[in-house]
């Protein structure tokens, strides 16, 4: 199964034309780590059959849920609000193997590094997103690991009350996929 192609199909079907074009441009610049395992040691993120999914499969699982779940927020696909969530999920692990995709093992700071790159390119995103949507995108990537995120304060307890609802959704989807609890249209 080519999950990378499935990710592209799903994004094209659900993002605005401008959002999808921007994602294609970004994806062409980012390191191609889609086929690398989501856990480089192969000890974690195991599926029921013992295999560790590739990043494309993990991302596809998360993205597959979005069109069905965003109704909770009174959102619809093909809107810039939906694009914000699709961007956050499609990019959340983009630097998992480092800036060039060449690390042997996954980078435990990939959440922070990906969010920092998003911030460095804020002006590009603001061509199609509002300031508030950009903030949701950046936060969703920076804190997709929830209380384990790199930028969580060591001085105060972590609580999702301090974050956007979309960030919680992204974290839950990440955890569900990691625990092999998401069922998609692909049956292997």
CORTA-V674385 format. One record per backbone hydrogen bond with DSSP energy under -0.5 kcal/mol. NH is the residue of the N-H (numbers start at 1). CO is the residue of the C=O. If there is no record, write none. Layout:
nh;co
NH;CO
NH;CO
//
This chain:
nh;co
3;1
6;2
7;3
8;4
9;5
10;6
11;7
12;8
13;9
14;10
15;11
20;16
21;17
22;18
23;19
24;20
25;21
26;22
27;23
28;24
29;25
29;26
30;26
33;31
36;33
38;53
42;39
47;51
50;47
53;45
53;51
55;33
55;36
56;34
58;54
59;55
60;56
61;57
62;58
63;59
64;60
65;61
65;62
66;62
66;63
67;63
68;65
69;65
70;66
72;69
73;70
74;71
75;70
78;14
83;79
84;80
85;81
86;82
87;83
88;84
89;85
90;86
91;87
92;88
92;89
94;91
96;93
98;95
101;98
103;97
107;96
108;106
110;107
113;109
114;110
115;111
116;112
117;113
118;114
119;115
120;116
121;117
121;118
122;119
124;121
125;121
126;122
127;124
128;125
129;125
134;130
135;131
136;132
137;133
138;134
139;135
140;136
141;137
142;138
143;139
144;141
146;143
148;145
149;146
152;149
162;159
163;160
167;164
168;164
169;165
170;166
171;167
172;168
173;169
174;170
175;171
176;172
177;173
178;174
179;175
180;177
181;176
183;181
184;182
187;185
188;186
//
